[in-house]
């Protein structure tokens, strides 16, 4: 089942676990084991979230031997994150968005 709506797409960013996965993958590709260790979460929880993020094409996955390596979709998700970072820098502070 792929993302079928804007709501499905943005739910991935609203979910804390999925959001943290996205933030960890912002700078480098990682395996499920690396993500689980970095986030101090159970591998099964991370795997479940990775599956949903992959089905929505937020993540891409490549097989390297027995490992699946995850990265952000470079065509769409990375530009969205860059746009959000620009917005946050301009309009938000530690207390939240303002102006």
N, CA, C and O atoms as CSV, one atom per row, in Angstrom:
chain,resi,resn,atom,element,x,y,z
A,1,UNK,N,N,0.841,-1.194,0.000
A,1,UNK,CA,C,0.000,0.000,0.000
A,1,UNK,C,C,0.878,1.247,0.000
A,1,UNK,O,O,1.695,1.442,0.900
A,2,UNK,N,N,0.706,2.070,-0.996
A,2,UNK,CA,C,1.479,3.302,-1.101
A,2,UNK,C,C,0.714,4.447,-0.439
A,2,UNK,O,O,-0.458,4.310,-0.088
A,3,UNK,N,N,1.399,5.573,-0.276
A,3,UNK,CA,C,0.736,6.776,0.220
A,3,UNK,C,C,-0.376,7.136,-0.747
A,3,UNK,O,O,-0.165,7.182,-1.959
A,4,UNK,N,N,-1.542,7.388,-0.218
A,4,UNK,CA,C,-2.663,7.691,-1.101
A,4,UNK,C,C,-3.157,9.128,-0.966
A,4,UNK,O,O,-4.062,9.545,-1.689
A,5,UNK,N,N,-2.569,9.880,-0.049
A,5,UNK,CA,C,-3.050,11.242,0.140
A,5,UNK,C,C,-1.981,12.101,0.812
A,5,UNK,O,O,-0.974,11.599,1.312
A,6,UNK,N,N,-2.228,13.396,0.809
A,6,UNK,CA,C,-1.366,14.316,1.540
A,6,UNK,C,C,-1.341,13.934,3.010
A,6,UNK,O,O,-0.292,13.974,3.653
A,7,UNK,N,N,-2.484,13.567,3.531
A,7,UNK,CA,C,-2.578,13.198,4.945
A,7,UNK,C,C,-1.658,12.020,5.261
A,7,UNK,O,O,-0.937,12.048,6.259
A,8,UNK,N,N,-1.678,10.990,4.422
A,8,UNK,CA,C,-0.799,9.835,4.629
A,8,UNK,C,C,0.662,10.266,4.616
A,8,UNK,O,O,1.454,9.829,5.451
A,9,UNK,N,N,1.010,11.121,3.671
A,9,UNK,CA,C,2.381,11.591,3.555
A,9,UNK,C,C,2.809,12.328,4.820
A,9,UNK,O,O,3.855,12.017,5.389
A,10,UNK,N,N,2.018,13.295,5.266
A,10,UNK,CA,C,2.410,14.115,6.409
A,10,UNK,C,C,2.301,13.380,7.739
A,10,UNK,O,O,2.961,13.768,8.703
A,11,UNK,N,N,1.497,12.342,7.819
A,11,UNK,CA,C,1.442,11.535,9.040
A,11,UNK,C,C,2.810,10.946,9.354
A,11,UNK,O,O,3.158,10.766,10.521
A,12,UNK,N,N,3.579,10.648,8.326
A,12,UNK,CA,C,4.921,10.106,8.540
A,12,UNK,C,C,5.823,11.098,9.253
A,12,UNK,O,O,6.676,10.698,10.045
A,13,UNK,N,N,5.651,12.372,8.987
A,13,UNK,CA,C,6.462,13.399,9.631
A,13,UNK,C,C,5.937,13.744,11.023
A,13,UNK,O,O,6.684,14.251,11.860
A,14,UNK,N,N,4.664,13.473,11.273
A,14,UNK,CA,C,4.059,13.767,12.571
A,14,UNK,C,C,4.343,12.679,13.599
A,14,UNK,O,O,4.284,12.938,14.801
A,15,UNK,N,N,4.646,11.483,13.149
A,15,UNK,CA,C,4.947,10.373,14.047
A,15,UNK,C,C,6.381,10.532,14.557
A,15,UNK,O,O,7.315,10.664,13.766
A,16,UNK,N,N,6.552,10.520,15.882
A,16,UNK,CA,C,7.862,10.789,16.477
A,16,UNK,C,C,8.943,9.816,16.000
A,16,UNK,O,O,10.039,10.248,15.642
A,17,UNK,N,N,8.657,8.529,15.987
A,17,UNK,CA,C,9.657,7.543,15.571
A,17,UNK,C,C,10.043,7.739,14.117
A,17,UNK,O,O,11.226,7.737,13.775
A,18,UNK,N,N,9.045,7.910,13.261
A,18,UNK,CA,C,9.329,8.097,11.840
A,18,UNK,C,C,10.082,9.401,11.595
A,18,UNK,O,O,10.995,9.454,10.770
A,19,UNK,N,N,9.694,10.452,12.316
A,19,UNK,CA,C,10.376,11.738,12.182
A,19,UNK,C,C,11.848,11.609,12.580
A,19,UNK,O,O,12.726,12.140,11.900
A,20,UNK,N,N,12.116,10.905,13.682
A,20,UNK,CA,C,13.502,10.733,14.124
A,20,UNK,C,C,14.310,9.906,13.123
A,20,UNK,O,O,15.494,10.170,12.912
A,21,UNK,N,N,13.681,8.918,12.514
A,21,UNK,CA,C,14.356,8.153,11.461
A,21,UNK,C,C,14.735,9.088,10.315
A,21,UNK,O,O,15.867,9.063,9.833
A,22,UNK,N,N,13.794,9.903,9.888
A,22,UNK,CA,C,14.045,10.860,8.797
A,22,UNK,C,C,15.199,11.789,9.163
A,22,UNK,O,O,16.070,12.050,8.334
A,23,UNK,N,N,15.211,12.287,10.393
A,23,UNK,CA,C,16.279,13.196,10.818
A,23,UNK,C,C,17.638,12.484,10.871
A,23,UNK,O,O,18.659,13.077,10.522
A,24,UNK,N,N,17.656,11.226,11.301
A,24,UNK,CA,C,18.916,10.475,11.325
A,24,UNK,C,C,19.441,10.223,9.908
A,24,UNK,O,O,20.651,10.191,9.685
A,25,UNK,N,N,18.534,10.045,8.966
A,25,UNK,CA,C,18.945,9.754,7.589
A,25,UNK,C,C,19.255,11.016,6.784
A,25,UNK,O,O,19.653,10.940,5.622
A,26,UNK,N,N,19.071,12.155,7.403
A,26,UNK,CA,C,19.319,13.427,6.725
A,26,UNK,C,C,20.763,13.548,6.247
A,26,UNK,O,O,21.023,14.138,5.199
A,27,UNK,N,N,21.687,13.001,7.000
A,27,UNK,CA,C,23.104,13.184,6.697
A,27,UNK,C,C,23.813,11.954,6.156
A,27,UNK,O,O,24.890,12.063,5.570
A,28,UNK,N,N,23.206,10.768,6.352
A,28,UNK,CA,C,23.877,9.573,5.842
A,28,UNK,C,C,22.925,8.395,5.744
A,28,UNK,O,O,21.886,8.364,6.403
A,29,UNK,N,N,23.287,7.430,4.919
A,29,UNK,CA,C,22.528,6.197,4.777
A,29,UNK,C,C,22.780,5.326,6.001
A,29,UNK,O,O,23.875,5.335,6.564
A,30,UNK,N,N,21.755,4.570,6.412
A,30,UNK,CA,C,21.907,3.718,7.587
A,30,UNK,C,C,21.097,2.438,7.432
A,30,UNK,O,O,20.103,2.396,6.707
A,31,UNK,N,N,21.543,1.391,8.132
A,31,UNK,CA,C,20.798,0.137,8.197
A,31,UNK,C,C,19.832,0.189,9.378
A,31,UNK,O,O,19.910,1.091,10.212
A,32,UNK,N,N,18.929,-0.773,9.444
A,32,UNK,CA,C,17.986,-0.834,10.554
A,32,UNK,C,C,18.729,-0.973,11.878
A,32,UNK,O,O,18.334,-0.362,12.870
A,33,UNK,N,N,19.799,-1.765,11.910
A,33,UNK,CA,C,20.562,-1.935,13.147
A,33,UNK,C,C,21.228,-0.634,13.582
A,33,UNK,O,O,21.246,-0.309,14.769
A,34,UNK,N,N,21.775,0.109,12.626
A,34,UNK,CA,C,22.389,1.397,12.953
A,34,UNK,C,C,21.356,2.377,13.486
A,34,UNK,O,O,21.609,3.091,14.457
A,35,UNK,N,N,20.184,2.411,12.844
A,35,UNK,CA,C,19.116,3.302,13.308
A,35,UNK,C,C,18.635,2.908,14.702
A,35,UNK,O,O,18.453,3.771,15.561
A,36,UNK,N,N,18.430,1.626,14.929
A,36,UNK,CA,C,17.961,1.151,16.240
A,36,UNK,C,C,18.954,1.540,17.333
A,36,UNK,O,O,18.557,1.987,18.409
A,37,UNK,N,N,20.242,1.369,17.053
A,37,UNK,CA,C,21.268,1.729,18.039
A,37,UNK,C,C,21.309,3.239,18.270
A,37,UNK,O,O,21.376,3.693,19.412
A,38,UNK,N,N,21.268,4.017,17.185
A,38,UNK,CA,C,21.331,5.477,17.299
A,38,UNK,C,C,20.128,6.045,18.039
A,38,UNK,O,O,20.239,7.047,18.745
A,39,UNK,N,N,18.978,5.399,17.872
A,39,UNK,CA,C,17.739,5.893,18.486
A,39,UNK,C,C,17.418,5.198,19.808
A,39,UNK,O,O,16.461,5.565,20.491
A,40,UNK,N,N,18.222,4.191,20.166
A,40,UNK,CA,C,17.987,3.416,21.383
A,40,UNK,C,C,16.570,2.838,21.412
A,40,UNK,O,O,15.861,2.932,22.414
A,41,UNK,N,N,16.184,2.246,20.298
A,41,UNK,CA,C,14.858,1.644,20.136
A,41,UNK,C,C,15.013,0.193,19.702
A,41,UNK,O,O,16.066,-0.213,19.211
A,42,UNK,N,N,13.952,-0.579,19.890
A,42,UNK,CA,C,13.957,-1.960,19.451
A,42,UNK,C,C,13.963,-2.018,17.925
A,42,UNK,O,O,13.311,-1.214,17.258
A,43,UNK,N,N,14.702,-2.971,17.391
A,43,UNK,CA,C,14.806,-3.116,15.948
A,43,UNK,C,C,13.440,-3.333,15.306
A,43,UNK,O,O,13.181,-2.811,14.222
A,44,UNK,N,N,12.561,-4.097,15.959
A,44,UNK,CA,C,11.245,-4.377,15.379
A,44,UNK,C,C,10.426,-3.100,15.200
A,44,UNK,O,O,9.708,-2.954,14.211
A,45,UNK,N,N,10.532,-2.183,16.151
A,45,UNK,CA,C,9.805,-0.902,16.055
A,45,UNK,C,C,10.350,-0.072,14.895
A,45,UNK,O,O,9.586,0.539,14.147
A,46,UNK,N,N,11.674,-0.053,14.749
A,46,UNK,CA,C,12.304,0.696,13.669
A,46,UNK,C,C,11.950,0.066,12.325
A,46,UNK,O,O,11.638,0.776,11.369
A,47,UNK,N,N,11.998,-1.262,12.248
A,47,UNK,CA,C,11.667,-1.970,11.003
A,47,UNK,C,C,10.247,-1.666,10.551
A,47,UNK,O,O,10.002,-1.449,9.364
A,48,UNK,N,N,9.321,-1.649,11.487
A,48,UNK,CA,C,7.924,-1.350,11.166
A,48,UNK,C,C,7.805,0.055,10.571
A,48,UNK,O,O,7.120,0.258,9.568
A,49,UNK,N,N,8.470,1.009,11.192
A,49,UNK,CA,C,8.426,2.390,10.695
A,49,UNK,C,C,9.131,2.524,9.351
A,49,UNK,O,O,8.660,3.250,8.475
A,50,UNK,N,N,10.251,1.835,9.180
A,50,UNK,CA,C,10.969,1.876,7.903
A,50,UNK,C,C,10.097,1.343,6.773
A,50,UNK,O,O,10.115,1.872,5.662
A,51,UNK,N,N,9.341,0.301,7.062
A,51,UNK,CA,C,8.451,-0.264,6.051
A,51,UNK,C,C,7.426,0.758,5.573
A,51,UNK,O,O,7.195,0.894,4.371
A,52,UNK,N,N,6.818,1.470,6.504
A,52,UNK,CA,C,5.818,2.478,6.139
A,52,UNK,C,C,6.450,3.647,5.392
A,52,UNK,O,O,5.872,4.155,4.431
A,53,UNK,N,N,7.625,4.074,5.826
A,53,UNK,CA,C,8.307,5.179,5.152
A,53,UNK,C,C,8.739,4.792,3.737
A,53,UNK,O,O,8.720,5.620,2.826
A,54,UNK,N,N,9.122,3.541,3.564
A,54,UNK,CA,C,9.527,3.059,2.246
A,54,UNK,C,C,8.324,2.942,1.318
A,54,UNK,O,O,8.411,3.292,0.141
A,55,UNK,N,N,7.204,2.453,1.840
A,55,UNK,CA,C,5.991,2.316,1.021
A,55,UNK,C,C,5.491,3.666,0.524
A,55,UNK,O,O,4.868,3.757,-0.534
A,56,UNK,N,N,5.767,4.704,1.289
A,56,UNK,CA,C,5.339,6.053,0.906
A,56,UNK,C,C,6.419,6.761,0.073
A,56,UNK,O,O,6.269,7.930,-0.282
A,57,UNK,N,N,7.499,6.049,-0.231
A,57,UNK,CA,C,8.616,6.591,-1.017
A,57,UNK,C,C,9.313,7.777,-0.362
A,57,UNK,O,O,9.943,8.587,-1.042
A,58,UNK,N,N,9.198,7.875,0.948
A,58,UNK,CA,C,9.964,8.876,1.686
A,58,UNK,C,C,11.403,8.397,1.787
A,58,UNK,O,O,12.340,9.195,1.780
A,59,UNK,N,N,11.562,7.086,1.880
A,59,UNK,CA,C,12.880,6.469,1.912
A,59,UNK,C,C,13.097,5.618,0.683
A,59,UNK,O,O,12.153,5.106,0.081
A,60,UNK,N,N,14.358,5.478,0.323
A,60,UNK,CA,C,14.748,4.494,-0.676
A,60,UNK,C,C,15.583,3.451,0.049
A,60,UNK,O,O,16.175,3.730,1.092
A,61,UNK,N,N,15.624,2.260,-0.506
A,61,UNK,CA,C,16.360,1.172,0.129
A,61,UNK,C,C,17.195,0.454,-0.915
A,61,UNK,O,O,16.748,0.214,-2.037
A,62,UNK,N,N,18.412,0.116,-0.527
A,62,UNK,CA,C,19.268,-0.665,-1.408
A,62,UNK,C,C,19.779,-1.867,-0.621
A,62,UNK,O,O,20.051,-1.779,0.577
A,63,UNK,N,N,19.900,-2.963,-1.305
A,63,UNK,CA,C,20.377,-4.206,-0.707
A,63,UNK,C,C,21.891,-4.271,-0.831
A,63,UNK,O,O,22.428,-4.183,-1.936
A,64,UNK,N,N,22.587,-4.426,0.299
A,64,UNK,CA,C,24.039,-4.610,0.305
A,64,UNK,C,C,24.324,-5.893,1.066
A,64,UNK,O,O,24.391,-5.903,2.295
A,65,UNK,N,N,24.489,-6.978,0.315
A,65,UNK,CA,C,24.642,-8.286,0.951
A,65,UNK,C,C,23.344,-8.642,1.650
A,65,UNK,O,O,22.278,-8.671,1.035
A,66,UNK,N,N,23.447,-8.912,2.943
A,66,UNK,CA,C,22.251,-9.255,3.720
A,66,UNK,C,C,21.582,-8.023,4.334
A,66,UNK,O,O,20.488,-8.116,4.889
A,67,UNK,N,N,22.240,-6.880,4.232
A,67,UNK,CA,C,21.702,-5.655,4.831
A,67,UNK,C,C,20.903,-4.827,3.845
A,67,UNK,O,O,21.203,-4.777,2.652
A,68,UNK,N,N,19.876,-4.177,4.379
A,68,UNK,CA,C,19.119,-3.189,3.623
A,68,UNK,C,C,19.571,-1.824,4.147
A,68,UNK,O,O,19.526,-1.560,5.349
A,69,UNK,N,N,19.999,-0.977,3.238
A,69,UNK,CA,C,20.504,0.344,3.605
A,69,UNK,C,C,19.471,1.387,3.177
A,69,UNK,O,O,19.050,1.427,2.021
A,70,UNK,N,N,19.076,2.220,4.123
A,70,UNK,CA,C,18.015,3.205,3.895
A,70,UNK,C,C,18.597,4.599,3.724
A,70,UNK,O,O,19.593,4.957,4.353
A,71,UNK,N,N,17.955,5.377,2.861
A,71,UNK,CA,C,18.321,6.779,2.653
A,71,UNK,C,C,17.051,7.554,2.296
A,71,UNK,O,O,16.028,6.976,1.930
A,72,UNK,N,N,17.151,8.869,2.415
A,72,UNK,CA,C,16.007,9.722,2.065
A,72,UNK,C,C,15.862,9.816,0.558
A,72,UNK,O,O,16.848,9.754,-0.177
A,73,UNK,N,N,14.633,9.964,0.106
A,73,UNK,CA,C,14.342,10.176,-1.308
A,73,UNK,C,C,14.964,11.521,-1.705
A,73,UNK,O,O,14.534,12.577,-1.242
A,74,UNK,N,N,15.967,11.464,-2.556
A,74,UNK,CA,C,16.716,12.663,-2.943
A,74,UNK,C,C,15.915,13.607,-3.837
A,74,UNK,O,O,16.157,14.814,-3.841
A,75,UNK,N,N,14.972,13.069,-4.587
A,75,UNK,CA,C,14.203,13.891,-5.524
A,75,UNK,C,C,13.159,14.762,-4.846
A,75,UNK,O,O,12.892,15.876,-5.298
A,76,UNK,N,N,12.566,14.264,-3.765
A,76,UNK,CA,C,11.456,15.000,-3.154
A,76,UNK,C,C,11.652,15.305,-1.673
A,76,UNK,O,O,11.417,16.437,-1.251
A,77,UNK,N,N,12.069,14.341,-0.885
A,77,UNK,CA,C,12.113,14.537,0.570
A,77,UNK,C,C,13.252,15.455,0.987
A,77,UNK,O,O,13.056,16.327,1.833
A,78,UNK,N,N,14.421,15.282,0.421
A,78,UNK,CA,C,15.537,16.162,0.790
A,78,UNK,C,C,15.212,17.626,0.478
A,78,UNK,O,O,15.468,18.484,1.323
A,79,UNK,N,N,14.658,17.951,-0.702
A,79,UNK,CA,C,14.270,19.352,-0.937
A,79,UNK,C,C,13.215,19.864,0.059
A,79,UNK,O,O,13.252,21.030,0.454
A,80,UNK,N,N,12.284,19.002,0.461
A,80,UNK,CA,C,11.273,19.410,1.453
A,80,UNK,C,C,11.956,19.747,2.773
A,80,UNK,O,O,11.650,20.769,3.387
A,81,UNK,N,N,12.872,18.899,3.210
A,81,UNK,CA,C,13.583,19.142,4.469
A,81,UNK,C,C,14.399,20.425,4.384
A,81,UNK,O,O,14.440,21.194,5.344
A,82,UNK,N,N,15.040,20.661,3.262
A,82,UNK,CA,C,15.815,21.898,3.089
A,82,UNK,C,C,14.907,23.120,3.156
A,82,UNK,O,O,15.284,24.141,3.730
A,83,UNK,N,N,13.728,23.024,2.579
A,83,UNK,CA,C,12.772,24.125,2.629
A,83,UNK,C,C,12.294,24.368,4.065
A,83,UNK,O,O,12.183,25.515,4.497
A,84,UNK,N,N,12.018,23.309,4.788
A,84,UNK,CA,C,11.589,23.436,6.185
A,84,UNK,C,C,12.715,24.041,7.024
A,84,UNK,O,O,12.455,24.893,7.873
A,85,UNK,N,N,13.950,23.619,6.803
A,85,UNK,CA,C,15.079,24.185,7.537
A,85,UNK,C,C,15.205,25.683,7.278
A,85,UNK,O,O,15.482,26.453,8.198
A,86,UNK,N,N,15.006,26.092,6.047
A,86,UNK,CA,C,15.048,27.515,5.696
A,86,UNK,C,C,13.945,28.279,6.431
A,86,UNK,O,O,14.175,29.374,6.945
A,87,UNK,N,N,12.753,27.696,6.475
A,87,UNK,CA,C,11.628,28.316,7.177
A,87,UNK,C,C,11.931,28.440,8.675
A,87,UNK,O,O,11.723,29.497,9.271
A,88,UNK,N,N,12.417,27.369,9.266
A,88,UNK,CA,C,12.706,27.359,10.709
A,88,UNK,C,C,13.772,28.402,11.047
A,88,UNK,O,O,13.633,29.129,12.030
A,89,UNK,N,N,14.828,28.480,10.245
A,89,UNK,CA,C,15.876,29.472,10.473
A,89,UNK,C,C,15.329,30.890,10.446
A,89,UNK,O,O,15.738,31.736,11.241
A,90,UNK,N,N,14.410,31.144,9.535
A,90,UNK,CA,C,13.896,32.501,9.358
A,90,UNK,C,C,12.790,32.859,10.352
A,90,UNK,O,O,12.725,33.995,10.822
A,91,UNK,N,N,11.918,31.895,10.674
A,91,UNK,CA,C,10.716,32.231,11.419
A,91,UNK,C,C,10.568,31.577,12.789
A,91,UNK,O,O,9.633,31.908,13.518
A,92,UNK,N,N,11.446,30.676,13.156
A,92,UNK,CA,C,11.266,29.950,14.418
A,92,UNK,C,C,12.463,30.149,15.344
A,92,UNK,O,O,13.582,30.407,14.902
A,93,UNK,N,N,12.192,30.023,16.634
A,93,UNK,CA,C,13.264,30.002,17.617
A,93,UNK,C,C,13.012,28.819,18.540
A,93,UNK,O,O,12.156,27.986,18.241
A,94,UNK,N,N,13.726,28.723,19.641
A,94,UNK,CA,C,13.611,27.567,20.528
A,94,UNK,C,C,12.215,27.432,21.145
A,94,UNK,O,O,11.822,26.334,21.538
A,95,UNK,N,N,11.470,28.521,21.234
A,95,UNK,CA,C,10.122,28.482,21.780
A,95,UNK,C,C,9.073,28.113,20.728
A,95,UNK,O,O,7.911,27.887,21.066
A,96,UNK,N,N,9.464,28.052,19.489
A,96,UNK,CA,C,8.532,27.706,18.417
A,96,UNK,C,C,8.496,28.794,17.367
A,96,UNK,O,O,9.241,29.772,17.435
A,97,UNK,N,N,7.620,28.608,16.395
A,97,UNK,CA,C,7.509,29.568,15.305
A,97,UNK,C,C,6.868,30.854,15.788
A,97,UNK,O,O,6.006,30.848,16.667
A,98,UNK,N,N,7.297,31.940,15.206
A,98,UNK,CA,C,6.784,33.259,15.538
A,98,UNK,C,C,6.744,34.140,14.298
A,98,UNK,O,O,7.047,33.673,13.200
A,99,UNK,N,N,6.392,35.345,14.448
A,99,UNK,CA,C,6.276,36.383,13.410
A,99,UNK,C,C,5.013,36.272,12.643
A,99,UNK,O,O,4.769,37.070,11.738
